């Protein structure tokens, strides 16, 4: 057993608690040798962290409620006649043991945990948490893959170089991915809302050659066409593609439980079609972030988060 496992024995219980296991899958320690021995190919990781949020908080409870919402789902889709358990071996690796007040130590712990999963050849599926959690995910992913692609679905660019001097803010994960070695020309940002972003973040993305497909592109072209375009760019010549999905890309009517609910964002059906098609090129990692239970109504947002994860994994079986 690696030394890294010791950090995760109790998950994030002191901060938010992991609750049960996602989809009732077995708990397995995030140790590459253990995961390999059990043949795990998809590992669920909770990241109960919202200390870098500049909007409404509460996303540290995201992993707990998403796991609870997952109890309503099965691994089989009657519409697709597909059972995910025929394609993957699942495990829930518990929560990152966050260090409240210390983003540096928290990200270090999370990165080690992700590296254990990736080292086992498994796909990490991380449930947040504010969007700063993607910083640790992207760093571990870049360590694993020499030439990765990245797709962001979000109302925001998340390309801030810093916020108030803090470089690990939840507005910064894409800039930190570039710092980690992601090629900006292989980064695609989908679903941005024009009135929710500062010009500096737009300029950062454009000047570095990122592809921007705003929410208007989804409305005009359709979710499937936009997903194919994004997949072609992020997957062209890359070793693997990482998908990060901010739930606030979805219209607040369908996803109220988030820090900045979007007016005029994606519909839930568009989001489902989008992730399904994006995943058809294959995914090496996935996160769903910014589910904030205190602002959710009857678990609407957490249940949608579960469905997005399942649809993405189902789509990836068609790569």
N, C-alpha and C positions, 0 to 999 in steps of 0.2 A: 504493500500500500504506500502511495506517495505521501510526502509531508503535506501536500496541498489539501488532502482529504480532511485533515484535522480542523481546518477552518470552517467546514460546512456541516459538522456533525449535528448542529442544532438549527441549521438554516438561518433564516432571519427572524427567529421567534421573538427576540427581544424588541424587534422593530415593528413587525406586522404579523408574522406567523404564516406558515405555509399551508395550514389547514390539512386537507387530505391530499391524495395524489391526483394528478391530472388524468381524467378518464379512467380512474381506478387502476392505472398501470402500476406495476411493482416499483417500489422504491429501490434504487441502486445507488451506491456511493459514487461520486464523480471521480473515479479512479480509472485511468485508461486500461490497466490490466484487468480490473474487475469487469469493466464494460465489455472489453474484448472477449473475456471468458464467457460472458452471458450472451454474446452475440448481438448486443444492442446496436441498433442502427439509427434510432431517433431518441434523443435525450431531452426531456423537458427540464428547464431550469427557471426557477423563480428569482426575480431580482427586485425585492421590495424596497425600492429606493426612490425618494422624491426630494432629496435635499438640495437639488440643483434647479428646482423649478421656480420660474419667475411669475407664473400665473397661479391659478387655483391648485392647491395641493391635494393630497389624498391618494396619489397613485402608488404609494408604498403598499396600499391594501389591494392593488390590482392582482397580484399573483394569487392571493387567497380567494378572492371572489371569482376569478376566472376558473380556478380549480373547482370551486363549488358549482359554478355554472356547468362545467363539463360533465357533472353527474347526470345531466339530462340527455346526454348524447351517447351514441354507440359508435363503434369503429366501422360499422357497416352503413353504406349509403344505398338505400333502395333505389334512388333515382339513377345512380351510376352503376348499380349492381356490383359494388366494389367494397371489399373489406380491407381497410388499411393494414390490419394485422396479417394479411396474406402477403404484404409487400414490405413491412417493416417489423422490427422487434423493438418495442418501446420500453422506456424506463423513465421514471420521474426521479431526478437527481436532487430534489429538494431546492432550497433557497441559498443564494449567496449570503454569507454571514456579513451583512453590512456593518460598517463602523459609523454610526451616526456622527455627523460633523466632520468626517474625514473622507472627502472624495478620492484622494490619492490612494489611501490604504484600501478603500472599498473597491476601486477599480483594479488595483493590483490583485486582490483576492478573486474578483470576478474573472479577470483575465486568466488566472491560473486554472480556475474551474472550467472555463471554456476550452482552454488548451488541453485539459484532460479528456474532455469529450471529443474534441477534434482529433486528438492523438489516437483515440480508439477507432477512428474512421466513422464516427457517428455524426449525424446532423444535429447541432444544437438548436432547440426551439426555445427561445427565451421570452418569458412573459414579465413585463414591467408593471410598475416602475415608470419614472419619467424618461424622456428620450436620451438623457445623458448615459443611460445604461449601454447604449449602442457603442459608446466609446470603447468600453472594455471588449465588447463582442468584435468590433472591427479590428482592434489591435491583435486579438487572438487569431482572427481569421487571416489577417495579413501575415502573421507568423507561419501559418499553416500553408498558405498559398502564395506563390511568388507573384502571380499576375491575376489578382481577383477583380471581378466586376461588382458593382453595387447598385441596387435599385432602392430608392426611397419613395414611399407613398406618403404624402403629408400635405397639409395645408400650408406648411412653412418650408423654407429652404433649409433651415438648420445649418447654415454655412457661416454663422458668426465666428469671427476669430477669437473673440472674448466678449464677456458681458460683465461690465464693471470690474474688469481685470481678471475675472475667473474664466479659465479656458476649458473647464469641464462642465459648463452650464448646459442645460438641456437644449439650448439654441445652437450648440457647437458640434454635434456629433459628426457631421459630414466634413467639416473643416479638420477635425481630429483624424478622420479616416484618411484624408489626403496627407496629413502629417505622418500617418503610419505607413504610407506608401501606396495607397490606392491611386491609380491613374485617373485623373479627373475626366479624361475623355471616355472612360468606361463607367462613369457614374451618371445615372438617369434619375431625375426628380419628377415625380408624377403627382398631379392633383393640387398644385399650389394655388392659394387664394390670393388674388392680387392686393387686397386691402389689409392683409394680415402680415405683411413682410416689409422690413426696412430696405431701402434702396441698396445699402451696403452689402446685404446678403445676396441680393440679385446680382449685383456687380461682381462679387466674388465668384459666383457660379458661372456667369457668362465669360468673364475674363480667363478663367481656367479651362474653358471648353466643355463644361458639363452640359448635358442635354436636359432642357426644361420642357416638360409637357404639362401645362397648367390644366386646371379643371375644365376650362373651355375646350381643350383638345379632346378630353374624354367625351364631353357633350357633343362635339361636332363629329368626331371620328368614330366614337363608340369605344367601350372599354376593351374589347378584344383586340381591335386594331391598334390601339395605343400600347397595350401589353406586348403585342408582337413586335412593334417598333422598339420598345424599350429593351426587350429580351435580345433582339438582334444587336443592339449597341453594347449592352453590358456583357453579353456573352460572346462577342466577336473576338476570338483568339485568347480568351481568358481561361484560367484554370478552373474557376468555380465562381458562382454568383451568390452574393449575400443580399437578402431582402429584409428591409426594415420598414414596418408598417405602423405609422402613427394613426391611432384611431380617430384623431381629430381631422383627418382627411375626409371623413364621412360627415355629411350634413348633420347638424345637431338634432334634427327631427328623428334621426335613426341612431345617433350615438350621443346622447346628452351627457353621459358620464365621463367627461374629460375636462381638462383645464381651460381650453379655449374652443368651445363648440363652434363649428363653422356654419355660417349661413351660406347656403348655396353650394355646399360641398357635394361629394359623391353620394349617390344613393347606396343603400346597403346592397342592392342587386348589382350595381356597377362595381362596387368593391369586391364582391364575391367573384364576378366574372373576371375582374382584373387579376386577382391573385391566382385564380385557377390557370389563366393563360400565362401569366408570368412564370409560374412554376413549371410549365411544360418543358422549359429548357433545362430543367434540373436546378436544384438549389443546394448549396453547401451549408447554409445556415439561414435562420429566420428569427426575427423578433417582432412582437406586437407590443406596443407601448402606449402610455398615457391614458389607460383606463383608470378613472378616478371614481370609485364606488360611492363616495359621499354625494355625488351629483347625478348618480344613475337613478333611473326610475324603474323599479321592478326588474332590475337585472338586464335591461335591454342591451346595454353596451357590452357587458361581460359575456352574454350569450353570443352576441355578434362576433366578439373576439375569438371565442372558441370555434365558431363556424369558419372564420377566415383561416385559422390554423389548419383545420381539417381539410378545407377546400384546397389550400396550398399544397398540403401533403398528397392529396389525391391527384392534383394536377401534375405533381412531380413524378408520379408513377408512369406518366405518358412520355417521359423524355426520350 
